[in-house]
Amino acid sequence: MMATTNDLKNGMVLNLDGQLWAVQWFQHHKPGKGGAVMRTKLKSVMTGKVVDRTFNADVKVDIAQVDKRDMHYLFHDGNGYVFMDSATYDQVTIADDVVGEAKDYLLDNGEAMVAVNDGQPLYIELPVSVELAVEYTEPGLQGDRSSGGTKPARLETGKEIQVPLFITAGEKVKVDTRDGSYLGRVSG
């Protein structure tokens, strides 16, 4: 699908020279002399590399059709991560490198948004936060609730994060999937 650089939006995926790039940021810029330009920050869908690129305004760009589907993570089968489409119940295996760091937050039957282009899974979008059980952490010291210190904790997915000293093994915690930060204790 063709569009112009004036139609750019954050999250849009462009096909530039056979590679897919997600628009992370853009700004229309009119210098004192010459024509207007569109400054962009683009992230490679395949490698995650971020580049700055400037286009002349009104230049035609190829917008990739990206189909985002709600899926449930089922299991890892040795070849990749197996997901099931929530609408069609079709199963798809997604390579380890496509799943990337999202694996640190995936639980069996956990929900994820899978972006697909021409049948090829591109990347996985997780909810902003997930609830995971603490598998192991050193016991906290009694009365050490107010110091604001942290300690490492291994989550049920194997991911290690920093948690407050009062968190104990077996508790569920809320974790930010964007940076792995502790957001709070899950009660109940």
ChimeraX attribute file (.defattr): number of C-alpha atoms within 10 A of each C-alpha:
attribute: neighborCount
match mode: 1-to-1
recipient: residues
	/A:1	9
	/A:2	11
	/A:3	14
	/A:4	15
	/A:5	22
	/A:6	18
	/A:7	12
	/A:8	20
	/A:9	13
	/A:10	13
	/A:11	13
	/A:12	16
	/A:13	24
	/A:14	26
	/A:15	16
	/A:16	12
	/A:17	7
	/A:18	8
	/A:19	12
	/A:20	21
	/A:21	25
	/A:22	22
	/A:23	20
	/A:24	17
	/A:25	15
	/A:26	19
	/A:27	13
	/A:28	17
	/A:29	14
	/A:30	12
	/A:31	9
	/A:32	7
	/A:33	6
	/A:34	7
	/A:35	10
	/A:36	15
	/A:37	19
	/A:38	19
	/A:39	18
	/A:40	20
	/A:41	17
	/A:42	24
	/A:43	21
	/A:44	16
	/A:45	19
	/A:46	15
	/A:47	11
	/A:48	13
	/A:49	10
	/A:50	15
	/A:51	12
	/A:52	12
	/A:53	11
	/A:54	15
	/A:55	17
	/A:56	16
	/A:57	18
	/A:58	14
	/A:59	12
	/A:60	14
	/A:61	18
	/A:62	17
	/A:63	20
	/A:64	19
	/A:65	15
	/A:66	18
	/A:67	15
	/A:68	17
	/A:69	17
	/A:70	15
	/A:71	24
	/A:72	22
	/A:73	20
	/A:74	19
	/A:75	16
	/A:76	16
	/A:77	9
	/A:78	9
	/A:79	10
	/A:80	16
	/A:81	19
	/A:82	19
	/A:83	25
	/A:84	20
	/A:85	17
	/A:86	14
	/A:87	9
	/A:88	8
	/A:89	11
	/A:90	10
	/A:91	15
	/A:92	17
	/A:93	17
	/A:94	20
	/A:95	17
	/A:96	15
	/A:97	13
	/A:98	18
	/A:99	19
	/A:100	12
	/A:101	14
	/A:102	17
	/A:103	18
	/A:104	16
	/A:105	22
	/A:106	23
	/A:107	17
	/A:108	13
	/A:109	13
	/A:110	15
	/A:111	20
	/A:112	21
	/A:113	17
	/A:114	22
	/A:115	19
	/A:116	16
	/A:117	15
	/A:118	10
	/A:119	10
	/A:120	11
	/A:121	20
	/A:122	20
	/A:123	22
	/A:124	20
	/A:125	17
	/A:126	19
	/A:127	13
	/A:128	10
	/A:129	18
	/A:130	19
	/A:131	17
	/A:132	22
	/A:133	19
	/A:134	23
	/A:135	18
	/A:136	17
	/A:137	19
	/A:138	14
	/A:139	12
	/A:140	15
	/A:141	9
	/A:142	8
	/A:143	9
	/A:144	12
	/A:145	13
	/A:146	9
	/A:147	9
	/A:148	10
	/A:149	12
	/A:150	14
	/A:151	15
	/A:152	14
	/A:153	23
	/A:154	19
	/A:155	24
	/A:156	18
	/A:157	16
	/A:158	14
	/A:159	16
	/A:160	17
	/A:161	17
	/A:162	15
	/A:163	24
	/A:164	20
	/A:165	23
	/A:166	18
	/A:167	21
	/A:168	18
	/A:169	15
	/A:170	14
	/A:171	16
	/A:172	21
	/A:173	20
	/A:174	17
	/A:175	22
	/A:176	17
	/A:177	19
	/A:178	13
	/A:179	10
	/A:180	17
	/A:181	14
	/A:182	16
	/A:183	14
	/A:184	15
	/A:185	17
	/A:186	12
	/A:187	7
	/A:188	5
